[in-house]
Amino acid sequence: MSKRVKQSAGLLMFRKEHAEFEVFLVHLGGPYWSKKNEGSWTVPRGEYEEGEDAFAAAQREFAEETGFNAHGPFFELGSVRQKSGKIVHAWAFAGDFDPTKLVSNTCEVEWPPRSGHRIVIPEVDRGAWFKPEDAAIFIRDEQQPFLDRLTEHLSKQ
């Protein structure tokens, strides 16, 4: 029996003023990510179970990680495979959100690894707006195609 590939789904919020736009990315919480910055920001996303609707999971995870409810219209950005093998599906939508108002749910992790000690951390410790050229520096490399697809979509409008 083969092991199921982990999948996650998320929403990439953008705001556009004239020809310029920005994207909203989040930084994962906890001690592992605390000193990582460039290449460690992500689309707000989370894992979902087999049989669960990916788009519904993306909306749920966005709300859980930011405290903000997303409103459409939405458009699909496709999927990417991360280095871990996890497949991430994403959709984009226009919105605006004050990053200082971000409220994330928490989770429990073992820290330090293999220590048996468990700590509670926020899934996301902060969020920020990025211009596309800055987002390209801060987003996880595997998620760069989402930025490219959003840029292409917005250029056609």
N, C-alpha and C positions, 0 to 999 in steps of 0.2 A: 504494500500500500504506500503510495507516494505522499510526501508531506505537502500540505496545501501552502501555496505561496501567500505570504501576508500581503494584504492590500489596505490602502488607506485612501481617503477621499477628502478633498478640501476645496476651499473657495479663495480665489485671488480677487480681493477688492481693489478697485482702481478709482481714481478721481481725475477728471479731465477738465482742463481750463484752456480753451482755444486749441492749439495744436499740441500743447504740453500735457503730459499726464504723469501721475505718480501711482505706485503700488504700495499696498499695506502688507508688510511682512512681520512675522513674529520670531522671537528668540526663545528657544526652549529653556525651561527652568532646570534647576538642580545643579549640584556640584560638578558634574561631568562637563556641562556646557558653560559654566560660569565665566571662564576665562577665554572662551572661543567667541570670535566675532565674525571676521571675514570668512565667508563660505559656510556659515553655520545658521543663518536665518532661513526661514521656511514659509511656505504658504500655510496658513492655519489649516490643520488637517488632523485626521486621526484614523485609527484602524476601524474596520467594520467586519461584521461576521458574514460568513457564507450565506447567501440567500437574502441578505439585507440589501436594500436599494442604495447604491453608491451615492446618488445625488442627495437623498434624504440624510444619509450619514454625513455628507459634506456640510450640509446646513446645520445639523446637530453639533458637529465638532467645531464649526466656526463659532457658534453661540457659546459652547462650553469653554473654548479657549480665549474668547475675547469679551464675552458678556454682551455682545452686540448681535441683534437678529438681522440677518441679511434679507434684502428684498430685491427681486428681479426687476427687469428681465436678466436672465442668466444665459451665458453661452459656453459651450463645452470647449475645453482646452486640450482634451485628449488625456493621454497617460504617459508616464515615464517610469523607468525601472531604476531604483536607487542601487548603490553599490551593495547593499545588504541583500538585494534580490527583491525587496518589497516593491510592489507596483503602486504608484500614486496616481489617482485620477483627480482632475481639477476642472472647475468651472470658474468663470470670471463674472463679475457684476460691478456696476457703478455704485459707489456709495461714499460716505464720508464718516469718519469716526475719530474722536479725540483719543490718541494713544494713552494719555494720562488717565483716562477713564477705563482702561482695560482691566477686566476682572476675569481671572482664569480659575478653572477648577483645579483640584489637586490630585496627586496620585502618590502611591507609596512605592519606594524603590529600595533596593538593598545597597547600602553605601557604608564603607567602601565595598566594592564588588567582592563577592564570596566571603564576606565577613559575618553574615548572619544578622547584621544590624540593619534595621529598616528605618527609613526616615520619610516624612511626608514633604513633598515639594510641589510647587505650582507647575502645571504642565507647560505654561508659558510665563516667562518672567517680565517680558516687555514687548511692545510692538512699536513700529515706526513707519512713517511714509518715506519712500525712496523714489528718486527720479530713476528712469530705466538704467542709465549708465552706472548709478550707484548700486541699484538693486543687483546688477550683474556681478558686482564685487562681493556683496554680502549674502546672496542667496546660495543655497547648496548647489553645487555644480550640476547635479542631476536634474534640478528643477529649472535650470536656465531655459529649456525649451518652452516652458509655460510663459515666460516673459517674451520670448520671440513670437509665439503664437498670438499673444495679446497685442503686441506691437503691430503685427501684420493685420489683425482684425480691426484695430482702431485706425490704421492708415487707410482702410477702405471706406471709412464713414465720412 
